[in-house]
Amino acid sequence: MTAPTAKDRLIVALDMPTVEEAQRLVAALGDTVSFYKVGLELLFAGGLELARALKAEGKQVFLDMKLLDIGNTVERAVANATEFGLDFLTVHGHDLKTMRAAVAGRGTSKLKLLAVTVLTNLTADDLKQQGTSLAPADLVLRRAQLARESGFDGVIASGQEAGRIRAATGRGFLIVTPGIRLTGSSTDDQERITTPDHAIRAGANYIVVGRPITQADDPRLVAETFINHIREAELPG
Ligand code: C5P
């Protein structure tokens, strides 16, 4: 597989209430953006059809379903998802059982499976509430290792954890990082954020950016800025 270009490493999260708004944004971004994420908000408003249409236009599509259920259900859901011919699909990476079921459901399809480790809006206190005393970074690492063991292609994790994941999993395992912000911009509800430069230098293969682009006055200009940051971070030294 050839290495993705800086442009291909930016995934824009189409977190919008309607397909029409998402289509307007895609049109405004034009050739600048080649990879889109369709998540829960848009899925309930015709997002699957939009995902198919984006694929037909030659874009790459990440379906952010964040699946979590008993193995049998996850396996069959993933098997049906392969029919859409999309690129990435997320499953919560809590345990081997669920992830192995997803791998079985994927079969021989090219769909890449990514494990959600610990959501980037969660802090150590939030994890304590759930009954885990592990620090977010340690839980992320444990789940990344489980994901690798189960046959997943990669993980979703914050840029703060990307370095440790890369060191533990080696090359070839995908690290996709949301919670990305340019220095000085609003963090919204995110907690474990990093800049694009930091995430890429730490070993992330892709960055996921939502609100900084979807809510910008000039989304194309902001997307270009993110791509320039990726390109600069790729330079040696
Ligand atoms: O708007 P913002 O850039 O914060 O959007 C980040 C996107 O990444 C959202 O679509 C969110 O669902 C997703 N995400 C995340 N943290 C994860 C997994 C996915 O923020 N661990």
Residues whose N, C-alpha, C, O or C-beta is under 5 A from the ligand:
A	BS01	C5P	A13 D15 G39 V118 L119 T120 I156 P178 G179 I180 Q190 V208 V209 G210 R211 P212
